[in-house]
Amino acid sequence: MPKIPLGIGAYKRDNAFQPPVELYNLVLEKDDSGASPDGFMRVQRPGLAPYTTIATPVGGVFQQQGLLNDDALAVGGNSLYRISGGSPRLIGPISGSGIASFAPSISRVGLVRKPSAYIYDGTLADLPIPTGLDAIDIDQLNGYLILLAPTGRFYWLVPGETAIDPLDFANAESSPDGGVAVRRLVDELFFFNSTTTEVWQSTGDQDAPFARAPGRVYDKGCLNKDTVQRFDNALVWVGNDLKVYRTSQQAMDIGNPFISERLRLRTDEPSALTLKFDDHEVYVLRIPGQGSWAYDASTQEWSEWGTEGEAEWSPHVATFDISLLGDSATGKLWFADPGAPDDDGVPMVRRVTGTCAIPSRPVPSSNFSVGIGSNGDTTAKIRWKDGRDDWPAYYEEVEARAPYDVVNIHRTGMMREPFRTWEVMFDGPERVRISGAMFGEAWG
């Protein structure tokens, strides 16, 4: 009985003129039980569990264990909030626009929201860059807060100080292409410029605490600050050439042509967030007008994540280890919860497709079978189309029994060239797993 190649990753390449592969609101896992005919299972992503609400929209979120009594900080509208146990407290107004960047430093937190910088240690205070330069990003190394200006010049705030010495600066200018972002990775600073990326290291010299690492320049720039994230012991970002890169000895391309195509077709600037759950570490790239695409470090595959009724997945900012997420359109904050059945009451559609190549003559397909797992009896919705046909307006609905079942669709008709595409979809409240699929005769 032939196997149907259900999606192990998402693929949507307009310029290839091939059927897209859907892996929607699902992540791929190897099936070590041996029950799946293709050796994989597709498990739904975490749902969104409500945490609290602040002013609209959420413009950044920060939380680090052991700092600020484990409280979270969040930007809502033009205000900074401190959140303890789900209860937000207004700290004060902040100016600027876009997504805010946070950087912890011993007992305080630096904050940049272009063009303004602040420091918070229980009291919110301005942290202006000398000479009146704009602040565009912030991070920290060895207790020093590093503030980047769009010229590529960066200043540092000495630990324990409350104002920047005008002489405490250097220039990340291996190429005069202007600064975009700064991120720490272990004990190094990566300065992302518009066409290059360079690495700086700590020197131990109080007068000149940072120096450029010789020979550590990538000939790859950064498209947008908000795509740069620490991820899987590396840094990941969208390059100026619309590729997704990961730091290594050289910048390593972890994207593919369809992600680059989605970036080319974007309607606004992309951003990204990262989260961890159940041994998955995921980089979620939000591409306005094109959806949200999740790269899984464990499988090195991309899937699509979405919210019903929205063009992209609703969260657009997050803390990494704690998985506290903020909404792009409202003031809602959520926890990523692998046990949540939906997105704060919004149903979560899960969908996968598989396409079989068909020779020149029609091929009989008397049966379609797919393995299903769920935490309660659920309904699998299945449809199919041949070649250039449109999708039918309805699904065949088949009941699947918990905790595992094999569902069958009979009398699916002759399969016509050049291919047949199958779709399996769930929109009920049950959490589901989708294993492999087969056609030709009943599997179970």
Secondary structure, DSSP 8 states (H G I E B T S, - for coil): --EE-B-SS-B--GGGTS--B-EESEEEEE-TTS-STTSEEEEE--EEEEEEE-SSSEEEEEE-TTSGGG-EEEEETTEEEEEETTEEEEEEE----S--EEEEETTEEEEEETTEEEEESSSEEE---GGG----EEEEETTEEEEE-TTSEEEEE-TT-SS--TT-EEE--SSSS-EEEEEEETTEEEEEESS-EEEEEE-S-SSS-EEEEEEEEES---S-GGG-EEETTEEEEE-TTS-EEE-SSS-EE---HHHHHHHHT-SS--EEEEEEETTEEEEEEEETTTEEEEEETTTTEEEEE--TTSSS-SEEEE-TTT-EEEESSSSEEEEEETT-SSBTTB---EEEEEEEE--SS-EE--EEEEEEEESS-EEEEEEEEETT----SS-EEEEE-SSEEEEEEE---EE-TTEEEEEEEE-SSS-EEEEEEEESS---
